[in-house]
Amino acid sequence: MRILTLLAAWVLFSSGGIAQDQAGDPRLAKLPAVLRDSGQAVLGETDEGKRAALVVQLIRKDTAGALQFVLGVLEEDPSARVRHLIVDRVGGFDHARVRRALERRVSGDPDIGVAILALEKLRSQRLQPVRQLLERRLQTARENGNTEDLRLLAVEHDRWISLSRGAALPAFLREPPPLFSVKPADQPVRVLAFGDYGQGTAAQRQVAAAMLRFHRNDPVDFAITLGDNFYGRGMESPSDPRWKTLWDELYDPLGIRIYASLGNHDWGLPDSPAAEVLYTQKSPSWRMPATRYTFTAGAAQFFAIDTAGMSEAQLLWLKEELSRSQAVWKIVYGHHPVYSHGAHGDTPGLIRDLLPVLDGRADLYLAGHEHDLQHLKPHGKLHFFISGGGGAGIRPITPGPRSLFAKSSYGFAVLEAGTKDLRVTFLDSNLQSLYQYSLSR
């Protein structure tokens, strides 16, 4: 019966039946007046790909304002693609109506993929109250200055973040190794930095080829990744056949080691974070010794962090490592930006939790997540760069108040560090220099 209902709805969509009286559709009344044109566009679009894009645009404009309308579309849209996207976009929204909608998807959606995604979103939501209890106890320990309690609770917080993301990641894969060095302190270092790339697209291959051409002309010492290494849900295991096409064939030819960090898409499959750590043992190029780690190279020290789960344990570790570092330049890198004028915008949780740790301790924070290239005004002496043009579809960007540079372009960053200067250059996939900025001591 449910399938017949969806088929009937599809006939209505494809015949233009909805379009003939969209203005009177009761679902539009659930939207604020400023969003009704966008809602009408969704209801009138017969192409599922375009309809999905319109739903995304509507949610980005005002998730809270669009929620009831979008959940109505979720109930009636015949396209599994559209329903999957809605579940993904609003499934983390803490609202009783969302939970009831997810429960209906789990029990009755005709597409098993939509049902499984809804189940994952429900699992995450149901774990949140327990995690919040732990975080309140953490706050009490901070306020009381109880260092020992804070450290013990931080370990539990690390584990609960992993559980809430659907992966019981073993502690020995999260714990960073001791500080290591990849190049002597008295030598200059040149590094490639790229993120948001693992889709197997022509653009990914072009950016990888551009980095290889650059390396042949101006040799680099190593590279770092800024997360979203493998879309859409990471890697199934260290033996996943996609390693060959999405990594080995594209980046092994560089002949250098590439020190990776995790993005939100790398947490999609339950075993993906573990698979990415363990692939270090099988690859000549891929390096991820843990989900967070630090190493020195020339006059710089690099700190790879996992922003998909900013646990108290990770924050304590980063603060201690930054404070004890003797490097001239301290470069922290992860996936989510602190500030951004891209499609996702600022990350409030990182402004609250990570920025106080970086402030006064780090020189540069390098991120991805936004499929574009950006340099934003510094916070004190801390500079923010985004290099998310590694191969996933780029997104339009409009410069904002914090923008020093913003461009919707495929490409990568080059970091060059000496004892006196640190230079960041953005290059596109044709090796055209788009922007350059230098910091001096």
C-alpha angles and dihedrals in degrees: 000000000000091000091050090051091052092047090052090050090051091053087052092050096045095044092055091243092136093048093057094071107014094137090062095045107125091219090068090060087066090065128081110256092252091059100045095092088054091048091049089052090054093050093047098048114099098183108088095211093052091042090054090051091051091051090052091051091050093050092048091053094056121343094184094045094046097042101098092044094048092049088053089054089049090058095050111025111113094208117095087200092059093043091049091051093049092049090049094048101044100024093096094050108115101229132123091228090056092051092051090049091051091050090054090050091051094049102036117015110123091217113075092204091059090047093051093048090050089051090053092049090050092049091053092048094049091053094052097082091055092047090049090054089055092047091052089053089049090053090052090053090050093049092048093047090234100160097180094050090046092055094048092047090046090061090053091046090055090053094046093051088054091049093047089055090054100253124102090209109190115246092237089063092050099045112092121236119239116285111285135188130228099180135017117268095240095059130083117246133211120196137182118220125191139153144178097042117117102107102101091239128152087248091057091052091048093052091046090050090048091053089051091051091048092049092052091053099036108019117223127207099222142323138237130212124219099209140266085092094162126025141240101011108348127250127325095214143333085273097052105137091226089074087076098054101030098042121003099051093044106040108020089074088068088071093215136105117260117205108210135202128198127255130195092265090055087064094055099099118051094239099036099100090049091046091054093049093047095047086072087079093056104041134076090209112024115089125180107141091176138344088271128024144143136220140170127238120177110312092342136082118206125207118195113200137181107234093177086077114022098189127183089244091056092048092050091048093048093047092051094046094047091048094052096042116115094190121127090227126034113199120185119191136184141134111270119063123231092215127016142158091202129105095289097041126197121351105231095194091056092046087054101040111017103035094063089054094049096042110102092359108064130051100201138020114198121193145162129196092109109083093227143065121266145165114193132195112276127254100227103312094337114108125202124213128175120200105177101141098100098124113297114111110293120232131216116260133195116203114245139192094289096044120120090162131001128170135161098225144125111247147093142251129250118208119198117186130185132159092273107027141037115196128190120195128183116212128183126222089273090056091248111153107240101176141350132195132177133202118200136200 
